[in-house]
């Protein structure tokens, strides 16, 4: 599957452009319509059952990291404090 500019994934991520591609997948610049900001989307070319299997421990870690990132993105901006991009 190749993603196209303008394509929306999961009713949230709008693909802007292809950033790079290799043997295992591709990375796209995208726009997160929920957070109203830029993000990256990784496309995995490996469609084997093993590649699609979700590890619960990894999934929990990713969920925690996403929640933390969302809290940071909503935080007020202060002079002299670095922003996460």
Secondary structure, DSSP 8 states (H G I E B T S, - for coil): ----TT-EETTTEEEEEEEEE-SSEEEEEEEETTTTEEEEEEEE---SHHHH---HHHHHHHHHHHHHHHHHHHS---TTS----
